[in-house]
Amino acid sequence: MSQEHLSMELLLAVRDGERSEPEQVAAHAHVASCEACRAELDRLHQRTAMLRALPTLTPARNAFPAVQRQLAEDLRHRWQRRFAMGGLAAAAALAIAVVGNDLARPAELDASEQLETAMSRSQVLERTLNAWRPETRAMDARTAEIVIQLEDRIAEVDGRLERARRLAEQVELWQERVGLMSALVDVHLTKATNVDL
Amino acid sequence: MTRTLTTVTMQLADADAVVARAQRGDPVALEKLYRAYAPATYNLVRRICRTTEDAEDVLQETFYEVCRSIRNYRGEGSIWGWIRTVASSKALMRLRRNKYRDTDELNDELAPARQGSPALRLDLEAALDRLSPTARAVVWLHDVEGFTHEEIASQMGKSVSFSKSQLARAHQRLRLWLDGGVAG
């Protein structure tokens, strides 16, 4: 070893501080006593530093919109498969339809009945959503954005409900909550683009 | 050797919070991750891929995978380390798919004309380009990105000695092309 200069592989081992093989340990000792190999090691260090100092190459275009389109397409395919299976999705659609029918004729009910109906429908929608277990479902970026907005608005309505004292105001807020819940179920079970926020 | 990450142009100060939101599907957080790490990711894959078109495709594939799989990231290691592994894996896959003729050989068919001729010495960028895609990938992943030979071998489906050998041969060529001497 001491009579020959180091191979590039051993110079790299010295550069990287590897000492797991006897040959590598000997290489470290050799560099200490061989001026030519020390110079070669210096060149290797310089070359490595130059590699790391190369300018950062940047992409010509923003790829994120294309990523979002791919994710949305994935979601669409998943929905097609799920809807093909029927079951819960159909039940949820029916629940939304029933809620919609009841809310469509509030004038035929007095305020107390309207309040009771809205609270009841809100609970139906909550149960439907919980059964769907949205936290276990993947969703695309656009859907997630709408879900967050809807959940924020529901939380805001809940805050106002806690402070509401007048019956008419409570009815109005519960009906607004049912509308938002219905949209939330809709956005989870159908295409996000159908929801008009 | 100290493991040094390549330039991450914009590190996220609140990376943990952004990742947590991204894992809940927050599109704003996902885009924030993209904007923070796309430059470094592109730089990595562009150094491995032969063309800018391939590199841009791989960048898109990488972040599509990141967005789909972010829920699987368990916080073991930095988020950049995770994204970087996805990116290098995708870039190496692209290399294999393209089946370059010189995948496992150094692309030194022009080298004899340049040997020992200082006037024709290449700069580092050009020298890197002349390495075979495999050799260039090993040099970049090991010496710049800080991957271990074990990690590179695993991603390439090769042995550790293959990775070490590729690195040594690549440096011999770089040494020759850049300094005009004969090493090893």
Interface residues (C-beta under 8 A of the other chain):
Chain A: L6 S7 M8 E9 L11 L12 R15 D16 G17 E40 R43 L44 R47 T48 M50 L51 R52 L54 T56 L57 T58 P59 A60 R61 A63 F64 A66 V67 Q68 Q70 L71 D74 A138 M139 A141 R142 T143 A144 E145 V147 I148
Chain B: M1 T4 T6 T7 T9 R24 G25 D26 P27 V28 L30 E31 Y34 R35 A38 P39 A40 Y42 N43 R46 R47 T52 A55 E56 L59 Q60 F63 Y64 C67 R68 L124 E125 L128 V139 W140 D143 V144 K164 S165 L167 A168 R169 H171 Q172 L174 R175 L178 D179 A183 G184
